[in-house]
Amino acid sequence: MSKANVEIPVDHNPSRETLVYTIENKLYINLTDRCTLACEFCPKIQGSMDVHEYNLLLSTRHPVAEYIDAMGDPTQYDEIVFCGFGEPTLRLKELLAIADYCHQSGTPVRVNTDGLGNLVNKHNILPELASCVDALSVSMNAQNEVVYNRHCVPALKGSYEQMLDFLRLAPSYIPDTTATAIDGLEGVDINACEAKAGELGVKFRRRVLDIVG
């Protein structure tokens, strides 16, 4: 997907791009800014690539070695989180390599995902994730497909049902799986989202619009 409304500055230097960033004592991995969704509430879609004091613009696909070098010792952090302005499972091979490196250190690893990894990779990726990922946070975002499509603007047909299928399967591989939805989006029924998460056998977390991290 193109970086909607985001222009790469002429003097932008890929060697100085933010590959990892910290919020509190958690290390976030900015693996990609490509996504299978074009969520209207995403700062990237609104023209900003900033989270807190970090600019998450990526003009190239950085190799695994650069991420490992940038993070330093994983044990100094409470958690490693794959989360940027893109969908980390679009770079599944790199995600697994970095997650495995962190997992071997004993530091918990979480992947924040739109839940479309099985759809885009054309197979069930959960067994691979289970080998090196301790927790999943899946963006449910809506209680039905109409509201989901309105706010998330998926590129792939059937994304909502595919996301629900991913949530339904996930606990069998990664028990610590949480569905999230954002309070403040028009038409989103947080109570209905929480009930749906319960039906799928996963935890639920209410997020608040425009609050990141």
N, C-alpha and C positions, 0 to 999 in steps of 0.2 A: 504494500500500500504506500502511496506517496505521503510525504510529510506535509499534510494539509496546512496551508497558511503559514508555513515555516520556511524562511529563506536562510540558506547557509551563507554567513558573512564571507566576503571576499578574502579576508585575512584569517579565516578560521583554520586552526592547526589541529589535525587529527591526533597528533601526539600529546596534546594537552586536553583531550576529551575526558569527561568524567566517567570512568569505568566502574568505580565503586564509590559509595558515599555513605555517611553515617547519620542516623537519627537516634538520639539517646545512645545506647551502647549496642545497637544493631547495625550490622554491615549490609548494605543493599547492593546488589549486583545489577548494573545497568547493561544488560546483555544485548538488547536490541530496542530500537524505537519503531520497528515495523509491527503492525498489529492486524488481526483479523476483524477488528471492530473499528468504528469511527465514532466513539461515544461523544455525544454532544457536550457532555460535562467535563470531558478531558481537557486539561490546559493546553495540550498539544494541538488539539483541534481548534481551540480558541486562539491559537497563535503564540503560545508561550511554551518554552522548553524548560522552564525552571520549576524545581521543587526545593522549598526552603531556599538556601543560598546556593544551590547547585544547578548548573545548566546541564541538562541531560541529552543535548543534541549529539547524535552520532552520525558521522558522515561516511563511516566505513565499518565493516564487520571485523572487529578486533579479535585476534586469536586467543585461545585459552591461556597461553603463557603470559600474555599481557595482564590478564585478569588476576592470575595467581600472583604475579609480581606486585600488582597494585594493592592487593588485599593484605599482604604481609602474613603475620601469624594469625590464623583463624581463631585460635583459642583465646585471644584477647577480647572477643566479642561474645555477647550473650546468645546471639542468633545470627545466622546468615540468611538473607532474604533475597530471592530473585524477584526484583520489582523495579521497573523503570517506566518509560512511556510506551512500552511495546509488550508483546506476548512472548515470554521466554521460551515456550515450547516450539516456536518457529525456528529456534536454533537448538534443537533437541540434543544433538551430539555434543555441542559445547556445554550446554546446561549440565548434562550428565557427567562430563569430565570434571567440571569445576565443582559440582555438588559432591562428587565422589571424593575429591581432594579435601573438601571441608569436612565431610562426614567422617573420614578416617581420623580427623583430628579430635573428634568427639563433640564438636560444636554443632548444635541443632541446625538443620537446614529446612527452610520453608520456601515453597514456590507459590507466588501469587499469580494466578492464571485466570483466563477467561473461560477455561473449561472446554476449549475447542481443540485441544492437542490431538485427540484421537481422530477428529475430523480432518485436520490439515495434514497429519502424518500418515493417515490412511491405515492405521492399525492401533491396537490398544497399547498405549505407552505406559500405562500404570505399573505393570511389572518392572519396567526399567526404572521408573521413578522410585519405586518402593525400595530399590537396592541402596539408595543414597539420599532420599528425602524423608524427613521426619513429619512434615506437616504440609497440608495444602490449604490455601485460601482461594476459593472459587467465586468469581463475580457472577452471582445470580442476577442481581440488579432489577428484577421485575417478577411479578407474580403470574404473568401470562405473556404469551408471545407478542401480542399487539403492543403492549407497553414496552417490552424489551426491544422490539424492532424500532420503535419510535426513538428511544433514548440511546440505544447502542449501535444502531445502523450497521448490522452485520453484512460482510461482503459475501458470505456463503449461505446458500439456501439451507433452511432447516437448522440454523445455528442454535436456536433456543432449545429445541428438543435434544440436540446433540449435547448441549451443556448439561441438561438435566440427566441424560444418560451417563455422562461422565461423573456427575455427583452421585448417582445411584451406584455406580461401580466402585468408586474411589475408596470407601471405607473398608472394603475387602482387602485392599492392598496397603492403604495408608489410613489407619484408624483415626488419626487426628486430622480430619477434614472439616472445614468450615465454609459454609455458604455466606456470602455477604450481599447486602443491598444498601443503597444510599437513601437516607431519609432527607427529603427536601426536593426530590424530583417529582414533578407533577404526574399524578396518576399511579405512583408507586405506593402500594399498600404494604407497609413494613410488617404488619401482623400477619398478612397473608403469605408474605415471603418466608417469615419464620415458621409458619405452619407447614409450608411446602418443604422446607429444609427438614423438618421433623419427619415428614412422610418419607423422605429420601434417606433418612437415617444418618444425617450429618448435623453438626452444630451450626449455629447461626450467629452472625455478628452484624449489628446495625452500625453502619457508617453514617457520617454526617457530610452533607454537601460542602465542598470546598475546603475540607480539612483533610490533609494528607499526612500519613505517618502516625 
